[in-house]
Amino acid sequence: MTEFLDAAINFAKDKIDKGLEIWEGFDENQKKLLIGCAIAAVSVILIASIAYGLGKSHGRKIALEEDF
C-alpha cells in the first residue's frame, strides 16, 4: 500500500514540476491571458450550473432533457 502512495506522490510531484516549468516559460501577457481564460471558463460553468439548478427547482425542463 505504501508503494502505491509513494508512486502517486511522485507522479503528482512530477506533474506539478512540469506544470510550473511550462508556466515559467510564459511571458507576463501569456500568463494574464491564460488566467483570464480560466476565470471566464469557470464563470460560464458556474452561471450555467446556477441557472440549471434554479430551473430544476422551479420544475422547468430544459431543452436538452427528453421525455421517455
Secondary structure, 3 states (H helix, E strand, C coil): CHHHHHHHHHHHHHHHHHHHHHHHHCCHHHHHHHHHHHHHHHHHHHHHHHHHHHHHHCCCCCCCCCCC
